[in-house]
Amino acid sequence: MTKSKKQVFNRRGFMGLAGLTVSSIAFPLTPLKEETDNGSVPMASSRAAVSYRTLREGNVFFDGEKVVVTAYKAMRFFKKEFSHHFNKMRIYRMECPDFKFGTDYGEYFPALDYKQAELIFHDKMQPLLDSKFHFEDKTVQLGTTYCYWMASAEGEPEGPLAVRVRDPEVWWNYDKVRSKVESLGKKYPSLVKVSEIGLTTHKRPYVGLNVGKGKKCIALVGAVHAGEAGPEIITYVLEKLLENHQDLLKKVSLVVIPSANPDMRDRLVRGNPWYLRRNPNMVDINRNFPADWDSVDATYGYSTDDPQSNTYRGMYPGSENETTAIIGFIKKHKPKLLLSYHCLASIAGETFAGSKEALQNPAFMERCNTYARMFWGAMDYRDAKQEKIYFMCTAGSIPTWGYKELDMPAFDLEAPFDPADLAQCKQDHTDQVLLKKYQEKHLKGIVALLKGIDAEKK
């Protein structure tokens, strides 16, 4: 019969472990013991495991071919006395077909119950360094959002761990974008110059290109917002211009930043299910430019001076590495106009958005309309009702900075005119067919702009 119970406190474990957590303070790292007639023995494993997760720091990502799920042993269960908990591991998986990109965020997943999920693995799993468990799921389908849980033999699982399996041909990561542009530089050394124009927030080289030899130029900037459009369209346009329109590039060149927010875009490529807008510092780059930055805006129900806001403008104008790199690159080359790619899920359409400050300047508005009409005139799908510039871009945006600082027409390229295409990309259902359609559209539009600018007298 049990006479008494007590917890054995391990001072060395309490003071010295690098992995110390709140839970390890609340619950000693040494095994809980109870005193019996036969001496001190570990508490029943079922009681310890059921009341406390045996795993911690769960993670999930898509590597372009498979989903990888990982988790570490919880510190409390790291001792050999608890090794029997990990004789067999369990992996649960649930599809989330009603998760909506742009509508649902991280709040969608915690309410999901692993008991309703499919048990896809229940077997031995050898941990790395006896601490980290690693599982690979090669049976996933492109375009599907999943939720995973990893569990030991007993107890509650680590999760939910959410991931979206995106087509790597539709969502390009940093390495692929850089490889593509560097290959253009090697193939067309006389027409393409690839340069490092700064560093990203994560200190990776920030890539810019000069394409062509013309003194006049157009600027293209992609994926200022990570969940939107850019490198997949822009790089295709550059490839085709170099293949078929070198004559134009000798008259009017392009200055290009294919991916302006590559750090956060990589999170989406690796499967973050919900829309990401800001950079790793949680700053909206398209509100960080030094143009009326002090003016607080509340578009979309967010306040630009709120650090929790999806449109947070940053601590001061030009505070972000990405912003300063764009400013320096554009000022150096003085383009005739700038196109910044937006909308959603690698697709930008024919809708032009300009700075609302330009509404005070009819002559500047007409310059903007001249360029927009060149672009629209090259489209196969025309809609006269939608062929108008929406002068709506706010303080701190690229279009407002272009207008106020450089007297340069600058546009956010937004929604497709075709409602079916818009619905498809808004739901993060962009496929290679839709992407190819908009690559071709923008190629036609850029060719028309190059020709139009070449024909200008100044």
Secondary structure as UniProt FT lines:
FT   STRAND          4..5
FT   HELIX           11..16
FT   TURN            18..19
FT   HELIX           22..26
FT   STRAND          33..36
FT   TURN            37..38
FT   STRAND          39..42
FT   HELIX           45..51
FT   STRAND          55..62
FT   STRAND          67..73
FT   HELIX           75..77
FT   HELIX           80..86
FT   STRAND          89..95
FT   TURN            97..98
FT   TURN            102..103
FT   HELIX           106..108
FT   TURN            110..111
FT   HELIX           114..116
FT   STRAND          118..123
FT   TURN            129..131
FT   STRAND          132..137
FT   TURN            142..143
FT   STRAND          145..151
FT   STRAND          158..164
FT   TURN            168..170
FT   HELIX           174..187
FT   TURN            189..191
FT   STRAND          192..199
FT   TURN            201..202
FT   STRAND          205..211
FT   STRAND          216..221
FT   TURN            226..227
FT   HELIX           231..244
FT   HELIX           246..249
FT   TURN            250..251
FT   STRAND          252..257
FT   HELIX           262..269
FT   TURN            270..271
FT   TURN            280..281
FT   HELIX           285..287
FT   TURN            293..294
FT   HELIX           299..301
FT   TURN            304..305
FT   TURN            307..308
FT   TURN            310..311
FT   TURN            317..318
FT   HELIX           321..333
FT   STRAND          337..341
FT   TURN            345..346
FT   STRAND          352..355
FT   HELIX           356..360
FT   HELIX           362..377
FT   TURN            384..386
FT   STRAND          390..393
FT   TURN            395..396
FT   HELIX           398..406
FT   STRAND          410..413
FT   HELIX           419..426
FT   TURN            427..428
FT   HELIX           432..455
//
